[in-house]
């Protein structure tokens, strides 16, 4: 039976990975969340998809997560995965009507992204030496994240042919393989040039041609995605008293520093590769907090008078 839910799920996951080119992280999250939904459905998941397309079943699945202590954000993520699967089924003609009607409304508190101050960023970058190839690589990784606001998958998938050293630009391949061109500053160009020269001396000039990946491990192979966080934290711990960072934190820092520096919100949206400006507007809350603190430092009595 080709309309069985379990079989259609396998086709859906293959489509988002190979045709729609979702990021590896997104595919893993969808696979995990939808496998959980399949286990919840039990034998129904081996029946035609119409059997699982009920608001009552979906509501019980999402409610189970809250009962077992999952956060509202986790439950919302699962709802998004199931909704995407059902929309695929509707496109294939296996479900009729608007599948949105099957899902309860889940409201999330609007969180303000954490970011690093300019002072911390300077201390962090200054703490990373450039004496060896691998130290230089590590510093180049930090600067690439910070200078471009790139996602982890975008940096991990970067090739030498996508860096224009003369124009100081880098081509990033975002979600669903959408491309965008991001300016790259003099500091970034300098460290990547040094890394490229050291890499060429170590592994040969054929490793720095257009089609070759930029960031390699010590064996000369492409650096694994999981290695990036450990590289960032290796040096950050020295300037933060043991605090940790993750690649997306540098994306938040990039956007916040641009906004605090007076950059236009629509320009930041394009640099980040956001589809709509609503996603980018969260950084205006961060910037507003920064401006208030700056004002209160400049006018100490203002905070007292406002109480």
C-alpha angles and dihedrals in degrees: 000000000000093000093062111128095230093052093046090050090058090051092047093052091048090051097052091046102045106020107027090034099219114183117271090247092054092047091051091049092049092047092050096045095045092046087055089051090050092052090049091052091051115181090000088072089068091055130080112297092249088073093066097039097095129118090221094058095044091046092053091048093053093041090054090062092054092048091054092052103264116152122250088248092056092048090048090052091053091048089052091052093049091045091053090050092050092048088054089052090051092050089052090054094246094116128038129214133015108326090198087080089068094063128079119228112260115193119199127201109250106247124203112231117246114237140175123250121242089248092056091047091052093048091047095051092044090053093060111087124215100207098113137035092253095047089050090048091052093050090047090054093053092047092046092055093044097042097048107027087229124169120243094255090050094054093041090052096046118128129195092246089063093062116081105196094184097051092035093231136129128203113223125195107216134184114328087012094287110162128220133174117229125189116244119208130228093261091055093047091050096051094043090049091052091047091048092052093048091046091051091051091051102042106014135261092280088073094063100052123119099271096047123099116252102221117055135176125235091274091058093253127125111283112254119244092240092057095067097072093048090050092051093048094045090074102023093063089064094061100033104050093249101318117143134227136197130206094256090058088066089052089055090046092051092053095043094049091049092051093046088050091057102262118158115258093228091052090052089049090056093045091052093045094236116165095219135018092240089077091052095047092079087079091062088070090054091048092048091054090050092050092049092052090048091051093049091050091051094044107030094180093056093075092049093049092050094058 
